[in-house]
Amino acid sequence: MSTVESSTSTKSAASEPAPLEIHDLTVSYHNKPVLWGIDLVVPRGKLIGIIGPNGAGKSTLIKAAMGLLPLNSGWVKAFGEPLKQNLTRIGYVPQRESVDWDFPVSVMDVVLMGRYGRLGLIKRPTKQDRDIARECLDKVKMLPYANRQISNLSGGQQQRVFLARALAQESDLYFMDEPFAGVDAATEAAIVTLLQELKSKGKTLMVVHHDLPSAREYFDMLLLLNMRVVAFGPTEQVFNAELLQKTYGGRLTILSEVAEAVRQKS
């Protein structure tokens, strides 16, 4: 590539709106602030871990960024536009504990839900939608379970199905709320592979995560959160004992994890 071409393509990439921009975001529950003055610009094509103590506002941040919660102040933009204009470009994997797994629905039906944002006025899945759903199930190695009731699956299998649903959305920005919680080692490895594959396609992923040692390994960038943004940047820059101690507020059990994680890094 010539210098001129390289300069032009770099300028083009730099001029693309950020997948997510948050300014002065404050969210409260029962008049008690949960998030306060959040400012964030998320770059494209990154795998980002959101870490912090329980009650730090990690899940709240995701829900607020998706427009699922009222804001006390601030605004959210997706791809340079108001959130509502780009909802079809956003995918979501909720916490497994927040889902009613007893609802009588098949694995295929759950994945097809990921296509609803792209359906026309008829609102019925087409053959193409079903083919995409099958491909997504195959990617997470759950295609043989397509007709199984979701309630009859193990926790790890249910999480794989929800990942398949997110894939079926064919989004550009993904929010995932603790996708590794309560899954077996094989499912965790499969999820990591899937996240890396999505990143390689230029997708942006924001993942709530609770395990500090693996956070250092899995993510390009980390958002350290405790009601406010403590730090946001490349993992190798923000994953250090000083910033993690600020994030977790001196909790002894967590700090021993921090010390161990930092020790493993050195």
Secondary structure in CASP SS format (residue, H / E / C, confidence):
PFRMAT SS
TARGET T0000
AUTHOR 0000-0000-0000
METHOD secondary structure of the structure
MODEL  1
M C 1.00
S C 1.00
T H 1.00
V H 1.00
E H 1.00
S H 1.00
S H 1.00
T H 1.00
S H 1.00
T H 1.00
K H 1.00
S H 1.00
A H 1.00
A H 1.00
S H 1.00
E C 1.00
P C 1.00
A C 1.00
P C 1.00
L E 1.00
E E 1.00
I E 1.00
H E 1.00
D E 1.00
L E 1.00
T E 1.00
V E 1.00
S E 1.00
Y E 1.00
H C 1.00
N C 1.00
K E 1.00
P E 1.00
V E 1.00
L E 1.00
W E 1.00
G E 1.00
I E 1.00
D E 1.00
L E 1.00
V E 1.00
V E 1.00
P C 1.00
R C 1.00
G C 1.00
K C 1.00
L E 1.00
I E 1.00
G E 1.00
I E 1.00
I E 1.00
G C 1.00
P C 1.00
N C 1.00
G C 1.00
A C 1.00
G C 1.00
K H 1.00
S H 1.00
T H 1.00
L H 1.00
I H 1.00
K H 1.00
A H 1.00
A H 1.00
M C 1.00
G C 1.00
L C 1.00
L C 1.00
P C 1.00
L C 1.00
N C 1.00
S E 1.00
G E 1.00
W E 1.00
V E 1.00
K E 1.00
A E 1.00
F C 1.00
G C 1.00
E E 1.00
P E 1.00
L H 1.00
K H 1.00
Q H 1.00
N H 1.00
L H 1.00
T H 1.00
R H 1.00
I E 1.00
G E 1.00
Y E 1.00
V E 1.00
P C 1.00
Q C 1.00
R H 1.00
E H 1.00
S H 1.00
V C 1.00
D C 1.00
W C 1.00
D C 1.00
F C 1.00
P C 1.00
V C 1.00
S E 1.00
V H 1.00
M H 1.00
D H 1.00
V H 1.00
V H 1.00
L H 1.00
M H 1.00
G H 1.00
R H 1.00
Y H 1.00
G H 1.00
R H 1.00
L C 1.00
G C 1.00
L C 1.00
I C 1.00
K C 1.00
R C 1.00
P C 1.00
T C 1.00
K H 1.00
Q H 1.00
D H 1.00
R H 1.00
D H 1.00
I H 1.00
A H 1.00
R H 1.00
E H 1.00
C H 1.00
L H 1.00
D H 1.00
K H 1.00
V C 1.00
K C 1.00
M C 1.00
L H 1.00
P H 1.00
Y H 1.00
A C 1.00
N C 1.00
R C 1.00
Q E 1.00
I H 1.00
S H 1.00
N H 1.00
L C 1.00
S C 1.00
G H 1.00
G H 1.00
Q H 1.00
Q H 1.00
Q H 1.00
R H 1.00
V H 1.00
F H 1.00
L H 1.00
A H 1.00
R H 1.00
A H 1.00
L H 1.00
A H 1.00
Q C 1.00
E C 1.00
S C 1.00
D C 1.00
L E 1.00
Y E 1.00
F E 1.00
M E 1.00
D E 1.00
E C 1.00
P C 1.00
F C 1.00
A C 1.00
G C 1.00
V C 1.00
D C 1.00
A H 1.00
A H 1.00
T H 1.00
E H 1.00
A H 1.00
A H 1.00
I H 1.00
V H 1.00
T H 1.00
L H 1.00
L H 1.00
Q H 1.00
E H 1.00
L H 1.00
K H 1.00
S H 1.00
K C 1.00
G C 1.00
K C 1.00
T E 1.00
L E 1.00
M E 1.00
V E 1.00
V E 1.00
H C 1.00
H C 1.00
D C 1.00
L H 1.00
P H 1.00
S H 1.00
A H 1.00
R H 1.00
E H 1.00
Y H 1.00
F C 1.00
D C 1.00
M E 1.00
L E 1.00
L E 1.00
L E 1.00
L E 1.00
N C 1.00
M C 1.00
R C 1.00
V E 1.00
V E 1.00
A E 1.00
F E 1.00
G E 1.00
P E 1.00
T H 1.00
E H 1.00
Q H 1.00
V H 1.00
F C 1.00
N C 1.00
A H 1.00
E H 1.00
L H 1.00
L H 1.00
Q H 1.00
K H 1.00
T H 1.00
Y H 1.00
G C 1.00
G C 1.00
R C 1.00
L H 1.00
T H 1.00
I H 1.00
L H 1.00
S H 1.00
E H 1.00
V H 1.00
A H 1.00
E H 1.00
A H 1.00
V H 1.00
R H 1.00
Q H 1.00
K H 1.00
S C 1.00
END
